[in-house]
Amino acid sequence: MRKLGATAIIALAVSLSWPAAAAESGGPDDAVALTKKAIAELKANPPEKVYADITNKDPRFLDRDLYVIITDMGGKALAHGVNAKLVGKDASENQDADGKFYVKERLEMAKTKPAGFWLDYKFTNPTTKKIEPKSTYCEVVTGNVVCVGIYKK
């Protein structure tokens, strides 16, 4: 009887940890929600404070492998949730592993679809450190592009 109890406990522990392992990556709904959260903060607070909070990895703007990036309409990074060294730099000439100018494309899409759009490209996943397919959701607010991307498996 005691052996059966231990087996049941182990089976329960494994089954409870399975969803947690599967939830290591954020999905499309999570990316949209985090983007909207950052936009709400930008509307309620001084932008410079929000940029600093995002860049300083405030947990409000991080969710598993999801993070916020804000650029101006010229391609300069105003906030970056995982790489503070990129803030203040023009990213408009950045290319992905396939040579796609993803920031230029993002800025063009922002002009025609400011209420929200998805853009696909390849980027280094900060969790796995590997180049992976990425889809980024963006919206325009106060003349800047606010984005959160998901890594596709």
N, C-alpha and C positions, 0 to 999 in steps of 0.2 A: 504494500500500500504506500509506504514511504517513497519507494522508487517511482511509482506512478505520479505522485504529487510533484516530485522534482522534475520529472519529464514534462508535466503539464505546465509548470512554472517556466521552464526553458522555452517551451513552444509558445507560450503567451508572450514572453519577452521578445522572442524573434519576430512574432507577428506584429507586435507593437512598434518595433524598430524599423520594420520594412517601410511603412509610409514615410518615416523620417528620412530614410536613405533616399527614397524616391523624390522627396521634396527638397533636395539640395540645390536644385536649379529653379529659378522663378519662371513663370509662364507668362503668356501674353497679357492676361488680366492683371497680373502683378505689376508688369511694366507700365501699363496704362494707369493703374492706381498710384504707383510711386511718382509718375510724371505729374499727375493731377495734384498729388500731395505737395510736390515742390512748387507747382504753380500757385497753389493756395497760399503757401508760405511767402512767395514773392509778392503776392497781392496784399498780404497782411503786414509785411515787415520791410525794412529797408533792404533793397536788393544786395548791397554789399555784405550785410550780415548773413543773408541766406547763402550767398556765394561762399563765404568763409566757412559757414557750417557744413556745407556740402563737401568742400575741399578738405576740411579737417575731419572728415569721416564721421560726422554726427550720425548716430545710429538711426535717427529718423529718416535718413536718406540712403540707407543701405538695407538690402533685403537679400540674404544669401549671396548669389552672384550678380545681383542687380545693383546698379548705382546710377546716380544722376550726372549728366553732363549738360552744361549750358554754354552755348556759344552766341556771339553776336552775329548779325547778318553778314558780316565780313569774314567770318570763320575763326575769329579769335576766341579762344576758350576763356570763359569767365569763371567757370567752376568745373571741377572734375572730381568725381567721387572716389577714384582710386589712384590718380597720379597728379599730385600737386605741381609737379614740374611742368606740366602742360599748360597750366593757367597763365594767361597773358600771351601765349604764343598763337600765331596764325596757323591753323590746321587745314586751311583750304586746299593745300597741295598734297595732303596726306592721301596715300593710296593703300588699298588692301593688298593681300597676297596675290591677287589676280590683276593688279594694276588699276582697279576701279577707284576713281576719285570720289570716295564716298562722302566726304564733307561737302565738296562742291555740289554733288547731287542732293544732299540733305538741304543745302541752302536754296537750291532751285525749287525743290519740293515745298519748302517752307513758304516761298512766295506765292505758290499756287494753291496750297492746301494748309493754311495756317491753323485750321481747327483740328488737324491731326492726320498723321500718315505714318506708314511703316516703310522702312528702307532696309534692304538686305545687302550684306557684304561679309567679309571675313575679318576677324579680329582676334587678338590674343585674349583668351579667357583668363581672368585673374585667379580663378580657382585652380584650373588645370595647367595653366601656363602654356597651353597649346593653342595654335591658330585654329579657330572653329567658325563655322557659319554662324552669323549673328543677324538678328532682325531687331531694328531699333524703332521704337515708337517715339514720335516727336510732336510737339505743339508749339505754336508761337505765342509768346506773351511779352508784353512791354517791349516789342521789337527784338526779342531774343528767342533763340530756339532751345527748348527744354526737352531733353531726351533721356530715355532709359531703354536699354537693349536687353534682349534675351539671347542666350546661346542655344542654338538648335542642336539636338542630339541625333 
